């Protein structure tokens, strides 16, 4: 009996010793991981934590730590990239606003001199153009800031997209003629109805057409069609400035392919268009096809209207 107790005691001591050694090894590995994490947090390095432990739990912990480190490293790099882009964009926008204001100031000074009535009218016209350009840029900046802050409340209603497209595109015919462009417009007489906001859709179409006129070449087309329950609007313009690398960025705020910024745009037109389309439940995409820059908008098409209370269309509010 005593021999059995002695054997059990020896086994217990051995087990406790093995557990103690294992616990010490685990604590050592955890301390090592902690020191590595502290070093990584204090230094700009791509180093990952390592462990020689045979414990599955410790190895799994090290893998999870490295996954987390990669995530935060990637997030940090993205934040740095966005901050850099933001600073560059603010600098560019400040330049875009300052340039016409400086020009207007110069013409105002010339107005104070001894000039003919003809020159006076010419200078006043130039000043008016410069101020209008600044006003347009400021309006876009204000509009975009409201969208970003989610301050726009709007109503959706049943819209005939084809009628709205005709009403908007006709407003640009003078500008098309000035550039010597004969637009190819394909809008069917058959109505295509969606649930949307007229003002938002008008601004969206206007922004896209204006972008084509400012940055595009001598070809422009607009096509509306309903396919498999989807109302699709396609804009195309010839381009020699848009590359495949630009396609993924054209809807980003302040982005412009005009790196010299000689065309004095905020780079917000397409970004605002995307925000509006998304808010109305649609999709917008860009592509490059044989030298043509294409923007496609898609909305779910509504079924033929069923009159409610004498034909009143149903409205609802979105934020």
C-alpha positions in Angstrom: 0.0 0.0 0.0 2.8 2.4 0.9 4.6 1.4 -2.3 1.4 2.4 -4.3 1.2 5.8 -2.5 4.9 6.4 -3.2 4.4 5.6 -6.9 1.4 7.9 -7.1 3.3 10.7 -5.4 6.2 10.3 -7.8 3.8 10.4 -10.8 2.1 13.5 -9.4 5.4 15.2 -9.0 6.4 14.4 -12.5 3.1 15.6 -13.9 3.3 18.8 -11.9 6.8 19.3 -13.1 5.9 18.8 -16.8 2.9 21.1 -16.4 5.2 23.7 -14.7 7.7 23.5 -17.5 4.9 23.8 -20.1 3.4 26.7 -18.3 6.8 28.4 -18.0 7.4 27.9 -21.8 4.0 29.3 -22.6 4.6 32.3 -20.4 8.0 32.8 -22.0 6.4 32.7 -25.5 3.6 35.2 -24.5 6.3 37.5 -23.0 8.2 37.2 -26.2 5.1 38.0 -28.3 4.4 41.0 -26.0 7.9 42.4 -26.5 7.7 41.9 -30.3 4.3 43.7 -30.4 5.8 46.6 -28.3 8.7 46.9 -30.7 6.5 46.8 -33.8 4.2 49.5 -32.3 7.1 51.8 -31.6 8.8 51.4 -34.9 7.8 51.8 -38.6 8.4 48.3 -39.7 6.7 45.5 -41.6 8.0 42.9 -39.2 5.6 40.2 -38.0 5.6 38.4 -34.7 7.2 34.9 -34.6 7.1 32.0 -32.2 8.9 28.7 -31.8 6.2 27.3 -29.5 4.8 23.9 -30.1 1.5 25.0 -28.5 -1.3 25.2 -31.0 -2.9 28.0 -29.0 0.2 30.1 -29.0 0.8 29.5 -32.7 -2.9 30.4 -33.4 -2.5 33.6 -31.3 0.6 34.6 -33.2 -1.3 34.1 -36.6 -4.2 36.2 -35.3 -1.8 39.0 -34.2 -0.1 39.0 -37.6 -3.5 39.2 -39.3 -4.4 42.1 -37.1 -1.1 43.8 -37.8 -1.6 43.5 -41.5 -5.1 44.9 -41.3 -4.0 48.0 -39.3 -0.9 48.5 -41.5 -3.2 48.5 -44.6 -5.7 50.8 -42.9 -2.9 53.1 -41.9 -1.4 53.2 -45.4 -4.9 54.0 -46.8 -5.4 56.8 -44.3 -2.0 58.3 -45.3 -2.9 58.0 -49.0 -6.3 59.7 -48.4 -4.7 62.5 -46.3 -2.1 63.1 -49.0 -4.8 63.2 -51.7 -6.9 65.5 -49.6 -4.1 67.9 -49.1 -3.3 67.9 -52.8 -7.0 68.4 -53.7 -7.4 71.3 -51.3 -4.3 72.9 -52.8 -5.7 72.4 -56.3 -9.2 73.7 -55.4 -7.6 76.7 -53.7 -5.7 77.4 -56.9 -8.8 76.9 -59.0 -10.7 79.5 -56.9 -7.8 81.9 -56.6 -7.0 82.0 -60.4 -10.3 83.5 -61.7 -10.6 85.8 -58.6 -7.1 87.2 -59.3 -8.0 87.7 -63.0 -11.2 89.4 -62.1 -9.3 91.7 -59.7 -6.9 92.6 -62.5 -9.7 93.5 -64.8 -11.4 95.6 -62.1 -8.2 97.6 -61.7 -8.1 98.2 -65.5 -11.7 99.4 -65.3 -10.5 102.2 -63.1 -8.2 103.5 -65.9 -8.9 105.7 -68.9 -10.5 103.2 -71.3 -13.0 103.2 -74.1 -16.7 102.2 -73.6 -16.0 99.1 -75.8 -13.1 98.0 -73.6 -15.2 98.7 -70.5 -18.0 96.4 -71.7 -15.4 93.7 -72.7 -13.8 93.8 -69.2 -17.1 93.7 -67.4 -18.0 90.6 -69.5 -14.8 88.9 -68.5 -15.2 89.8 -64.8 -18.8 88.4 -65.0 -17.5 85.1 -66.5 -14.8 84.7 -63.8 -17.2 85.4 -61.0 -19.7 82.9 -62.5 -17.0 80.3 -62.6 -16.1 80.8 -59.0 -19.8 80.7 -58.0 -20.3 77.4 -59.9 -17.3 75.8 -58.1 -18.5 77.0 -54.7 -22.0 75.7 -55.3 -20.6 72.3 -56.2 -18.4 72.3 -53.1 -21.4 73.2 -50.9 -23.6 70.6 -52.6 -21.0 67.9 -52.1 -20.5 68.8 -48.4 -24.3 68.5 -47.8 -24.3 65.1 -49.5 -21.3 63.9 -47.5 -23.0 65.1 -44.3 -26.2 63.3 -45.3 -28.2 66.5 -45.0 -30.2 66.0 -48.2 -33.8 65.0 -47.7 -35.7 64.3 -50.9 -38.9 62.7 -52.2 -39.0 59.9 -54.8 -41.9 59.8 -57.3 -42.8 58.1 -60.5 -40.6 59.6 -63.3 -40.6 59.1 -67.0 -36.8 59.0 -67.6 -37.1 59.6 -71.3 -39.1 62.8 -71.0 -36.6 64.1 -68.4 -33.6 63.2 -70.6 -35.1 65.2 -73.5 -35.7 68.2 -71.3 -32.2 68.2 -70.0 -30.3 67.5 -73.2 -32.0 70.3 -75.1 -30.5 72.7 -72.7 -27.0 71.8 -73.9 -27.5 72.1 -77.7 -25.9 75.6 -77.8 -22.8 74.3 -76.1 -22.7 71.3 -78.5 -22.9 73.7 -81.4 -20.1 75.9 -80.0 -17.8 72.8 -79.9 -19.0 71.7 -83.3 -20.5 68.5 -82.0 -23.6 66.9 -83.4 -24.8 64.6 -80.5 -26.2 61.2 -81.3 -29.3 61.0 -79.2 -31.4 57.8 -79.0 -34.4 58.2 -76.7 -37.4 56.1 -77.5 -40.9 57.6 -77.5 -42.1 54.7 -75.3 -41.9 55.9 -71.7 -39.6 54.2 -69.2 -40.7 54.8 -65.6 -38.5 54.7 -62.5 -38.9 55.7 -58.8 -36.6 58.7 -58.4 -36.2 62.4 -57.7 -36.5 64.7 -60.7 -34.1 67.4 -59.4 -31.5 64.8 -58.5 -31.7 63.0 -61.8 -31.6 66.3 -63.7 -28.4 67.3 -61.8 -26.9 63.8 -62.5 -27.5 64.0 -66.2 -26.3 67.6 -66.4 -23.1 66.8 -64.5 -22.3 63.9 -66.9 -23.1 65.9 -70.0 -21.1 68.9 -68.8 -18.2 66.6 -68.0 -18.3 65.2 -71.5 -18.3 68.7 -73.0 -15.4 69.9 -70.9 -13.2 66.8 -71.1 -14.5 64.9 -74.2 -13.7 65.0 -77.8 -15.8 65.6 -80.9 -18.3 62.7 -80.4 -21.1 62.3 -77.9 -24.0 59.9 -77.7 -26.8 59.4 -75.3 -29.0 56.3 -75.3 -31.9 55.3 -73.2 -33.4 51.8 -73.3 -35.4 49.4 -71.1 -33.9 45.8 -70.9 -35.3 43.0 -68.8 -37.0 45.3 -66.3 -34.0 47.7 -66.1 -34.0 51.3 -67.3 -30.5 51.9 -68.7 -29.0 55.3 -69.7 -25.7 55.2 -71.5 -23.4 58.3 -72.2 -20.4 58.0 -74.5 -17.8 60.6 -75.5 -14.6 60.2 -77.4 -11.6 60.8 -75.1 -7.8 61.0 -75.4 -7.3 61.8 -71.7 -9.0 58.9 -69.9 -7.0 55.7 -69.3 -7.9 52.4 -67.9 -6.1 53.5 -64.7 -8.5 56.4 -64.4 -11.7 54.3 -64.6 -11.6 53.1 -61.0 -11.1 56.7 -59.8 -13.4 58.8 -61.9 -16.2 58.9 -59.3 -13.8 59.8 -56.4 -14.2 63.4 -55.0 -11.9 66.0 -56.6 -10.6 63.5 -59.1 -9.9 64.9 -62.6 -7.9 63.6 -65.6 -6.9 67.2 -66.3 -3.7 67.2 -64.2 -2.9 70.8 -65.2 -6.4 71.8 -64.0 -6.5 74.3 -66.9 -10.2 73.5 -67.4 -11.1 74.8 -63.9 -13.3 72.1 -62.6 -13.7 70.9 -59.1 -13.6 67.2 -60.0 -16.9 66.8 -58.1 -19.4 66.5 -60.9 -19.2 62.7 -61.4 -18.8 62.1 -57.7 -22.0 64.0 -57.0 -23.7 62.1 -59.9 -22.8 58.8 -58.2 -24.0 59.9 -54.8 -27.4 60.9 -56.3 -27.8 57.7 -58.3 -27.0 55.6 -55.3 -29.4 57.5 -53.1 -32.2 56.9 -55.6 -31.5 53.1 -55.6 -29.7 53.0 -58.9 -26.3 51.9 -60.1 -23.7 53.9 -62.0 -20.5 52.6 -63.7 -17.7 53.8 -66.0 -15.8 52.0 -68.7 -13.4 52.7 -71.6 -14.4 51.2 -75.0 -12.2 51.8 -78.1 -11.3 55.3 -77.2 -14.8 56.2 -75.9 -15.4 57.0 -72.2 -18.7 55.4 -71.2 -20.9 56.1 -68.2 -23.9 53.7 -67.6 -26.8 54.3 -65.2 -29.3 51.7 -64.3 -32.6 51.9 -62.4 -35.2 49.2 -61.8 -38.0 50.0 -64.2 -41.5 50.4 -62.7 -44.4 48.4 -64.1 -47.3 50.2 -65.8 -48.9 52.5 -63.4 -52.1 51.4 -61.6 -54.1 54.5 -60.7 -54.6 55.1 -57.0 -57.3 57.6 -55.9 -57.8 59.1 -59.3 -54.2 58.4 -60.5 -52.2 60.1 -57.8 -48.7 58.8 -57.8 -47.3 57.4 -54.6 -44.5 59.4 -53.0 -42.2 58.6 -50.1 -39.3 60.4 -48.5 -35.7 59.3 -48.4 -32.7 60.5 -46.6 
